[in-house]
């Protein structure tokens, strides 16, 4: 060792001050292989985080997975954790033999080499990620920490660092093939807390610090010639920075230059031009960086910032922003909508073209369309559009189909690329204009409550009776009879669990999987026979899981998605009750937790849920599965992202009910909305909401009625026992009465004096033959824009013998009026279930004109009644 020391030059010793801060930051790069000049970083926060808080660690990438190694959190760590970009969890791997921090790592032939570090060491360990094993290798000649490393021709170069209270310029080369070290020409400037990148076989060592202070120095090392030369200084002097190479350009990220400040600065160095330019900074300033490249994104993880230790992750990419524009196709030449005018039962198509010169796909669930009614965004959420055709670099067309209530609308589009760059382009449009026509909707009524309040339960139907099964910390089974509106307690399920899948085959109920106790997933299958009130154990499901989608086709039960040990699954497993066996089928494209199952025309539709078991981000994907072909097709995105919801199929349409849309802290995140999806048109719409906001509830269909039961809102400790019954009903229609004097208006006469009786008349029609609500229809008679008596007038039946509301029943109100020519009027009605009437007579209409003295005025005819008994 003494001989090795005599071969070195340019040592600059400095006393080591007591370390008052423990710092660490891990940065990973995921960026395009083809990067063009003029691109910039786009940064965004990422929800992923490491289980172990740490600083002064090191990191690298192997096979598109990140490995975070060592570090410090009060003491040196030996831990290794593996992170896959896109996930929000990490996996713990085999520890190093030696706990340490301020180490360096390098990758050769998919093997990771952990070198040096503190406590001051020269130890080298090799990690095989494929085998999850460590092996000791030949020690580095010089024990040191805070050095830079670079790999050229499968050899590792350890450069600079801190050795025995000194900054060093030492360069040592390690050959993993022969497991040997040799000494190379020392760096021109001794320094530590330094970083390096490799371009075209040359190593560029950047920044750092020594006794003279914080450095902006850049030196280039040629391993073949074993020589060093000085290059253009980095603009910002700093140490504890991170350096990486993307498409032959070097990026220096973050760092520290004394005091309380730390940097979010990103600067790009071009070795060919020997020039530096500034790029967009990270979101959060921090220092002590290490970097590693994984395809397309930069992950800046943990570290020390102005607020102290950080556990955040920021993701950045170099990108050119995409653009959005109208498609210029048939019916979409000047806007993004077709048709521009329609009726409330119609389907409206919104289209946009997304173009990205990098050929980058849009961010998941984008583009989106915002739809506004009188300036207010409907349902407080934009809608994710579905891909139609085209390539990203020349223009890909996206579409969203929706049915909307009557009204005047406007819309706009929004898009980001996968790097989170905001799309450019102005795409604000006006329309559609929609006229109301009668359509059915759901009436919700409260029914008898379950004996046991609970959430996380499931429900099934056998012979017209509903069975509520399990739930959080319960194994209770209760039977509901819709005919008597009563509940009966049945034999308990053998295994207490929640989040189970239930399905019915041959009048027997199968309770599958779920979570036991606080959340231990199980693969148990238990069969319940309502005819004799007994349970039987069946063959276990191959994959333990909870909160998965389940349903039946051709007497076989499909279990889809879910999660196990916080890992979200895309698995599809099929159970044959007749033979008591399971088999695997093709996975869903999108792994999802808490998604739901519906069967229509022998196709399976899986909707909603979450991409991760932490619930955010939520999935709005609708996928269709063909059991005959064992194949999946992505159809579109649902209207509202939700999880902990329930879903039913009825009359070839699918209904998403209740649930949650973001997190646990805001009451408004708990939903009572009911969303209808029609697979035949691939179109969504909304129906009347359930009465109670509820999540983790259950539902069932009996006849043409939907039953929703249990769940909770905001407080898990106060679950619901309540149940609601929903059935379809149509809104009534208001029309002009249609006789001689009421063909195009609702008052006669339209001209008179203060002694004249004015008759307001309207026809109320309800195809369900539902009577009008008590006190309705009403007529609003306004003068100067205000109701003349402060409130509307209740109208009376014109023909009390007419009891047929389906063909139209006429109502009338007669009154004298004071002088004025500024009268207007409109009508309002509800049916007996609270459905508001639709129709043109609800629009404010001018009239009548009233004079004080008929002398000299046009003659005023008396009120006639040409109304026939048919109401036409």
Buried (B, 14 or more C-beta within 10 A) or exposed (E): EEEEEEEBEEBBBBEEEEEEEBBBBBBBBBBBEEBEEEBBBBBBEBEBBBEBBBBBBBBBBBEEBBBBBBBBBEEBBBBBBBBBBBBBBBBEBBBBEBBBBBBBBBBBEEBBBBBBBBEBBBBBBBBBBEEEEBEEBBBBBBBBBBBBBBBBEEBBBBBBBBBEEBBBBBBBBBBBEEEEBEBBBBBBBBBBBBBBBBBEEBBBBBBBBBEEEBBBBBBBBBBEEEEBEEBBBBBBBBBBBBBBBBEEBBBBBBBBBEEEEBBBBBBBBBBEEEEBEEBBBBBBBBBBBBBBBBBBBBBBBBBBBEEEBBEBBBBBBBBBBBBBBBBEEEEBEEBBBBBBEBBBEBBBBBBBBBBBBBBBBBBBBBBBBBBBBEEEBBEEBBBBBBBEEBEBEEBBBBBBBBBBBBBEBBBBBBBBBBBBBEBEBEBEBEBBEBBBBBBBBBBBEEBBBBEBBBBBBBBBBBEEBBBBBBBBEBBBBBBBBBEEEEBEEBBBBBBBBBBBBBBBBEEBBBBBBBBBEEBEBBBBBBBBBBEEEEBEEBBBBBBBBBBBBBBBBEEBBBBBBBBBEBBBBBBBBBBBBEEEEBEEBBBBEBBBBBBBBBBBEEBBBBBBBBBBBBBEBBBBBBBBBEBEEEEBEBBBBBBBBBBBBBBBBBEEBBBBBBBBBBEEEEEEBBBBBBBBBBBEEBBBBBBBBBBBBBBBBBBBBBEEBBBBBBBBBBEEEEBBBBBBBBBBBBBBBBBBBBBEBBEEBBBBBBBBBBEBEBBBBBBBBBBBEBBBBEEBBBBBBBBEEEBBEEEBBEBEBBBEEBEEBEBBBBBBBBEEBEEBEEBBBBBBBBBBBEBBBBBBBBEEBEBBBBBEEBEEEEEBEEBEBEBEEEBE
